[in-house]
Structures are given as structure tokens and as C-alpha cells.
């Protein structure tokens, strides 16, 4: 049976959960009130740091779910995403619209990756 390890664990959630060679990240948000582009960059910086801590990197991302507060921001978010994603290593991805924790958040990313 594969071991489960948790990092940055609070009462409500862990920022990282590792099960075997799979890394699950909690939803990552950017600086509240910043532009969609800046919030996306912030999210991606957090994702990279958490993946590195878990022994992975952006080339090992299996799936990303992106929530936008407004699908009208899709192109602005994608401009940052497209510049960041590793060529030839684009993960499976879904993007939808959702009401986020506060109206100041415009983007949230949820990432699953492989270790190694």
C-alpha cells in the first residue's frame, strides 16, 4: 500500500498531498485584487514552488483544473499560461467559471502531477 504524506497541513486542508508517485496540490490563488494576468502568474509561481518541494516540476503535471471568476478573462489567463507551460508537456486541462472564495480572486488553479 502506497504511503500518503501531507505538507503544510492545517485543520481544513493540506497544500500538498503525495500518494505514491502522484502529487496533488490544493487550489492556488494569486494576489487578491490584482489583474487576472498577475493572479495567474502568482498561481503558477506557487505551483512551481510546491511541486519542487514535492519532488516534481511543471513538466510532470498530469492535469490542471482552472477556475475563473468570469470566462471573459479566459484569453488574459491563457496568455500567461501559454508562456509558462513547458513545450511538449502540456497537461490535460479543464477551465470553467466559478464563484471563488472572495470576489477579489479571479483565478484558481488545481494541479495533479507525477513525481520523479
C-alpha positions as CSV (number, residue, x, y, z in Angstrom):
1,X,0.0,0.0,0.0
2,X,1.4,3.4,-1.0
3,X,2.2,5.8,1.7
4,X,0.3,9.1,1.9
5,X,2.3,12.2,3.1
6,X,0.9,15.7,3.6
7,X,2.7,19.0,3.7
8,X,1.6,22.4,5.0
9,X,-1.4,20.8,6.7
10,X,-4.0,22.8,8.6
11,X,-7.3,21.9,10.1
12,X,-9.1,22.4,6.7
13,X,-6.6,21.2,4.1
14,X,-3.1,20.4,3.1
15,X,-1.3,22.4,0.4
16,X,0.4,19.2,-0.9
17,X,-0.7,15.5,-0.6
18,X,1.6,12.8,-2.1
19,X,0.3,9.3,-2.7
20,X,2.9,7.0,-4.2
21,X,4.3,9.0,-7.1
22,X,1.3,11.3,-7.5
23,X,1.3,14.8,-6.2
24,X,-2.0,16.6,-5.5
25,X,-1.9,20.4,-4.8
26,X,-4.6,22.4,-3.1
27,X,-6.2,25.2,-5.2
28,X,-3.7,28.0,-5.6
29,X,-4.8,31.7,-5.9
30,X,-2.9,34.8,-6.6
31,X,-2.8,38.3,-5.0
32,X,-6.3,39.3,-4.2
33,X,-7.4,42.3,-6.3
34,X,-4.6,42.0,-8.8
35,X,-5.2,41.7,-12.6
36,X,-6.1,38.3,-14.0
37,X,-2.6,38.1,-15.6
38,X,-0.9,38.8,-12.3
39,X,-3.0,36.4,-10.4
40,X,-2.3,33.7,-12.9
41,X,1.5,34.4,-12.6
42,X,1.2,34.3,-8.8
43,X,-0.6,30.9,-9.0
44,X,1.9,29.4,-11.4
45,X,4.8,30.6,-9.1
46,X,3.1,28.9,-6.1
47,X,2.6,25.7,-8.2
48,X,6.2,25.6,-9.2
49,X,7.4,26.0,-5.6
50,X,5.0,23.4,-4.2
51,X,5.9,20.9,-7.0
52,X,9.6,21.4,-6.3
53,X,9.0,20.7,-2.6
54,X,7.2,17.5,-3.5
55,X,9.9,16.3,-5.9
56,X,8.2,17.3,-9.2
57,X,8.1,20.1,-11.7
58,X,5.9,21.6,-14.3
59,X,7.0,19.1,-16.9
60,X,5.4,16.4,-14.8
61,X,2.0,17.9,-14.4
62,X,-0.7,15.4,-15.4
63,X,-3.8,17.6,-15.1
64,X,-4.8,21.2,-14.3
65,X,-8.2,22.5,-13.4
66,X,-8.5,26.2,-13.8
67,X,-11.4,28.2,-12.3
68,X,-12.1,31.7,-13.5
69,X,-14.5,34.1,-11.8
70,X,-15.5,35.2,-15.3
71,X,-14.9,33.4,-18.5
72,X,-14.4,36.8,-20.1
73,X,-10.9,36.5,-18.6
74,X,-10.1,33.3,-20.5
75,X,-7.8,35.0,-23.1
76,X,-5.9,37.0,-20.5
77,X,-5.3,33.9,-18.3
78,X,-4.3,31.8,-21.4
79,X,-1.7,34.3,-22.5
80,X,0.2,33.8,-19.2
81,X,-0.5,30.0,-19.1
82,X,0.7,29.5,-22.7
83,X,4.0,31.3,-22.0
84,X,4.5,29.2,-18.8
85,X,3.6,25.7,-19.8
86,X,6.6,23.6,-20.9
87,X,6.6,22.9,-24.6
88,X,5.7,19.3,-25.3
89,X,4.5,18.8,-21.7
90,X,1.0,20.4,-21.7
91,X,-1.2,18.6,-19.2
92,X,-4.7,17.5,-19.6
93,X,-6.6,20.7,-18.7
94,X,-10.1,22.0,-17.9
95,X,-11.2,25.6,-17.4
96,X,-14.5,26.7,-16.1
97,X,-16.3,29.6,-14.4
98,X,-17.0,29.5,-10.7
99,X,-17.6,31.9,-7.8
100,X,-14.3,31.9,-5.9
101,X,-13.8,32.4,-2.2
102,X,-13.8,36.2,-2.5
103,X,-14.6,38.5,-5.4
104,X,-11.0,39.7,-5.2
105,X,-9.9,36.3,-6.5
106,X,-10.2,35.9,-10.3
107,X,-8.2,32.7,-10.9
108,X,-7.7,29.4,-9.1
109,X,-5.5,26.5,-10.3
110,X,-5.7,22.9,-9.1
111,X,-2.8,20.7,-10.1
112,X,-2.1,17.0,-10.1
113,X,1.4,15.9,-11.1
114,X,3.8,12.9,-11.1
115,X,6.9,12.8,-9.0
116,X,10.3,11.9,-10.4
